[in-house]
Amino acid sequence: MMKVNIGLFGIFIIIISNLYLFFDLKSKNKEINEQLLIVKSILEDLDDDIHEIEKKLAK
């Protein structure tokens, strides 16, 4: 009977740790996506500025 309880407790710990890792990964993924959007917007602004400079130089 004791072996079954220890086994069930081990499975419970594994499930809890997997849930923690899942939600931690989800929050890190959200943070990385936000940072990626910031970098993307900065690159778009730089690209627009480069095109404006090229137009001014072409005149």
Chimera marker file (.cmm) of the C-alpha trace (Angstrom):
<marker_set name="trace">
<marker id="1" x="0.000" y="0.000" z="0.000" r="1" g="1" b="0" radius="0.5"/>
<marker id="2" x="2.851" y="2.386" z="0.801" r="1" g="1" b="0" radius="0.5"/>
<marker id="3" x="4.492" y="1.835" z="-2.609" r="1" g="1" b="0" radius="0.5"/>
<marker id="4" x="1.292" y="2.844" z="-4.370" r="1" g="1" b="0" radius="0.5"/>
<marker id="5" x="1.035" y="6.034" z="-2.327" r="1" g="1" b="0" radius="0.5"/>
<marker id="6" x="4.663" y="6.944" z="-3.019" r="1" g="1" b="0" radius="0.5"/>
<marker id="7" x="4.130" y="6.263" z="-6.723" r="1" g="1" b="0" radius="0.5"/>
<marker id="8" x="0.984" y="8.384" z="-6.852" r="1" g="1" b="0" radius="0.5"/>
<marker id="9" x="2.757" y="11.166" z="-4.984" r="1" g="1" b="0" radius="0.5"/>
<marker id="10" x="5.616" y="11.032" z="-7.510" r="1" g="1" b="0" radius="0.5"/>
<marker id="11" x="3.181" y="11.227" z="-10.415" r="1" g="1" b="0" radius="0.5"/>
<marker id="12" x="1.432" y="14.166" z="-8.715" r="1" g="1" b="0" radius="0.5"/>
<marker id="13" x="4.757" y="16.008" z="-8.354" r="1" g="1" b="0" radius="0.5"/>
<marker id="14" x="5.580" y="15.375" z="-12.035" r="1" g="1" b="0" radius="0.5"/>
<marker id="15" x="2.172" y="16.694" z="-13.128" r="1" g="1" b="0" radius="0.5"/>
<marker id="16" x="2.509" y="19.814" z="-10.963" r="1" g="1" b="0" radius="0.5"/>
<marker id="17" x="6.025" y="20.512" z="-12.269" r="1" g="1" b="0" radius="0.5"/>
<marker id="18" x="4.861" y="20.053" z="-15.867" r="1" g="1" b="0" radius="0.5"/>
<marker id="19" x="1.995" y="22.499" z="-15.319" r="1" g="1" b="0" radius="0.5"/>
<marker id="20" x="4.390" y="25.030" z="-13.791" r="1" g="1" b="0" radius="0.5"/>
<marker id="21" x="6.810" y="24.693" z="-16.708" r="1" g="1" b="0" radius="0.5"/>
<marker id="22" x="3.959" y="25.040" z="-19.212" r="1" g="1" b="0" radius="0.5"/>
<marker id="23" x="2.670" y="28.285" z="-17.714" r="1" g="1" b="0" radius="0.5"/>
<marker id="24" x="6.198" y="29.629" z="-17.236" r="1" g="1" b="0" radius="0.5"/>
<marker id="25" x="6.982" y="28.916" z="-20.878" r="1" g="1" b="0" radius="0.5"/>
<marker id="26" x="3.722" y="30.556" z="-21.919" r="1" g="1" b="0" radius="0.5"/>
<marker id="27" x="4.576" y="33.761" z="-20.038" r="1" g="1" b="0" radius="0.5"/>
<marker id="28" x="8.111" y="33.822" z="-21.455" r="1" g="1" b="0" radius="0.5"/>
<marker id="29" x="6.689" y="33.288" z="-24.935" r="1" g="1" b="0" radius="0.5"/>
<marker id="30" x="4.365" y="36.267" z="-24.445" r="1" g="1" b="0" radius="0.5"/>
<marker id="31" x="7.269" y="38.445" z="-23.293" r="1" g="1" b="0" radius="0.5"/>
<marker id="32" x="9.412" y="37.413" z="-26.270" r="1" g="1" b="0" radius="0.5"/>
<marker id="33" x="6.548" y="38.168" z="-28.672" r="1" g="1" b="0" radius="0.5"/>
<marker id="34" x="6.151" y="41.657" z="-27.198" r="1" g="1" b="0" radius="0.5"/>
<marker id="35" x="9.866" y="42.326" z="-27.558" r="1" g="1" b="0" radius="0.5"/>
<marker id="36" x="9.798" y="41.003" z="-31.111" r="1" g="1" b="0" radius="0.5"/>
<marker id="37" x="6.980" y="43.394" z="-31.995" r="1" g="1" b="0" radius="0.5"/>
<marker id="38" x="9.045" y="46.291" z="-30.636" r="1" g="1" b="0" radius="0.5"/>
<marker id="39" x="12.064" y="45.267" z="-32.727" r="1" g="1" b="0" radius="0.5"/>
<marker id="40" x="9.844" y="44.817" z="-35.775" r="1" g="1" b="0" radius="0.5"/>
<marker id="41" x="8.369" y="48.307" z="-35.417" r="1" g="1" b="0" radius="0.5"/>
<marker id="42" x="11.843" y="49.811" z="-35.021" r="1" g="1" b="0" radius="0.5"/>
<marker id="43" x="13.024" y="48.043" z="-38.173" r="1" g="1" b="0" radius="0.5"/>
<marker id="44" x="9.978" y="49.263" z="-40.107" r="1" g="1" b="0" radius="0.5"/>
<marker id="45" x="10.707" y="52.834" z="-39.009" r="1" g="1" b="0" radius="0.5"/>
<marker id="46" x="14.325" y="52.495" z="-40.101" r="1" g="1" b="0" radius="0.5"/>
<marker id="47" x="13.243" y="51.067" z="-43.443" r="1" g="1" b="0" radius="0.5"/>
<marker id="48" x="10.870" y="53.982" z="-44.010" r="1" g="1" b="0" radius="0.5"/>
<marker id="49" x="13.616" y="56.444" z="-43.104" r="1" g="1" b="0" radius="0.5"/>
<marker id="50" x="16.024" y="54.794" z="-45.529" r="1" g="1" b="0" radius="0.5"/>
<marker id="51" x="13.463" y="55.002" z="-48.335" r="1" g="1" b="0" radius="0.5"/>
<marker id="52" x="12.892" y="58.691" z="-47.606" r="1" g="1" b="0" radius="0.5"/>
<marker id="53" x="16.627" y="59.381" z="-47.691" r="1" g="1" b="0" radius="0.5"/>
<marker id="54" x="16.955" y="57.492" z="-50.991" r="1" g="1" b="0" radius="0.5"/>
<marker id="55" x="14.122" y="59.568" z="-52.484" r="1" g="1" b="0" radius="0.5"/>
<marker id="56" x="15.792" y="62.800" z="-51.376" r="1" g="1" b="0" radius="0.5"/>
<marker id="57" x="19.127" y="61.720" z="-52.838" r="1" g="1" b="0" radius="0.5"/>
<marker id="58" x="17.528" y="60.682" z="-56.133" r="1" g="1" b="0" radius="0.5"/>
<marker id="59" x="16.102" y="64.196" z="-56.691" r="1" g="1" b="0" radius="0.5"/>
<link id1="1" id2="2" r="1" g="1" b="0" radius="0.2"/>
<link id1="2" id2="3" r="1" g="1" b="0" radius="0.2"/>
<link id1="3" id2="4" r="1" g="1" b="0" radius="0.2"/>
<link id1="4" id2="5" r="1" g="1" b="0" radius="0.2"/>
<link id1="5" id2="6" r="1" g="1" b="0" radius="0.2"/>
<link id1="6" id2="7" r="1" g="1" b="0" radius="0.2"/>
<link id1="7" id2="8" r="1" g="1" b="0" radius="0.2"/>
<link id1="8" id2="9" r="1" g="1" b="0" radius="0.2"/>
<link id1="9" id2="10" r="1" g="1" b="0" radius="0.2"/>
<link id1="10" id2="11" r="1" g="1" b="0" radius="0.2"/>
<link id1="11" id2="12" r="1" g="1" b="0" radius="0.2"/>
<link id1="12" id2="13" r="1" g="1" b="0" radius="0.2"/>
<link id1="13" id2="14" r="1" g="1" b="0" radius="0.2"/>
<link id1="14" id2="15" r="1" g="1" b="0" radius="0.2"/>
<link id1="15" id2="16" r="1" g="1" b="0" radius="0.2"/>
<link id1="16" id2="17" r="1" g="1" b="0" radius="0.2"/>
<link id1="17" id2="18" r="1" g="1" b="0" radius="0.2"/>
<link id1="18" id2="19" r="1" g="1" b="0" radius="0.2"/>
<link id1="19" id2="20" r="1" g="1" b="0" radius="0.2"/>
<link id1="20" id2="21" r="1" g="1" b="0" radius="0.2"/>
<link id1="21" id2="22" r="1" g="1" b="0" radius="0.2"/>
<link id1="22" id2="23" r="1" g="1" b="0" radius="0.2"/>
<link id1="23" id2="24" r="1" g="1" b="0" radius="0.2"/>
<link id1="24" id2="25" r="1" g="1" b="0" radius="0.2"/>
<link id1="25" id2="26" r="1" g="1" b="0" radius="0.2"/>
<link id1="26" id2="27" r="1" g="1" b="0" radius="0.2"/>
<link id1="27" id2="28" r="1" g="1" b="0" radius="0.2"/>
<link id1="28" id2="29" r="1" g="1" b="0" radius="0.2"/>
<link id1="29" id2="30" r="1" g="1" b="0" radius="0.2"/>
<link id1="30" id2="31" r="1" g="1" b="0" radius="0.2"/>
<link id1="31" id2="32" r="1" g="1" b="0" radius="0.2"/>
<link id1="32" id2="33" r="1" g="1" b="0" radius="0.2"/>
<link id1="33" id2="34" r="1" g="1" b="0" radius="0.2"/>
<link id1="34" id2="35" r="1" g="1" b="0" radius="0.2"/>
<link id1="35" id2="36" r="1" g="1" b="0" radius="0.2"/>
<link id1="36" id2="37" r="1" g="1" b="0" radius="0.2"/>
<link id1="37" id2="38" r="1" g="1" b="0" radius="0.2"/>
<link id1="38" id2="39" r="1" g="1" b="0" radius="0.2"/>
<link id1="39" id2="40" r="1" g="1" b="0" radius="0.2"/>
<link id1="40" id2="41" r="1" g="1" b="0" radius="0.2"/>
<link id1="41" id2="42" r="1" g="1" b="0" radius="0.2"/>
<link id1="42" id2="43" r="1" g="1" b="0" radius="0.2"/>
<link id1="43" id2="44" r="1" g="1" b="0" radius="0.2"/>
<link id1="44" id2="45" r="1" g="1" b="0" radius="0.2"/>
<link id1="45" id2="46" r="1" g="1" b="0" radius="0.2"/>
<link id1="46" id2="47" r="1" g="1" b="0" radius="0.2"/>
<link id1="47" id2="48" r="1" g="1" b="0" radius="0.2"/>
<link id1="48" id2="49" r="1" g="1" b="0" radius="0.2"/>
<link id1="49" id2="50" r="1" g="1" b="0" radius="0.2"/>
<link id1="50" id2="51" r="1" g="1" b="0" radius="0.2"/>
<link id1="51" id2="52" r="1" g="1" b="0" radius="0.2"/>
<link id1="52" id2="53" r="1" g="1" b="0" radius="0.2"/>
<link id1="53" id2="54" r="1" g="1" b="0" radius="0.2"/>
<link id1="54" id2="55" r="1" g="1" b="0" radius="0.2"/>
<link id1="55" id2="56" r="1" g="1" b="0" radius="0.2"/>
<link id1="56" id2="57" r="1" g="1" b="0" radius="0.2"/>
<link id1="57" id2="58" r="1" g="1" b="0" radius="0.2"/>
<link id1="58" id2="59" r="1" g="1" b="0" radius="0.2"/>
</marker_set>
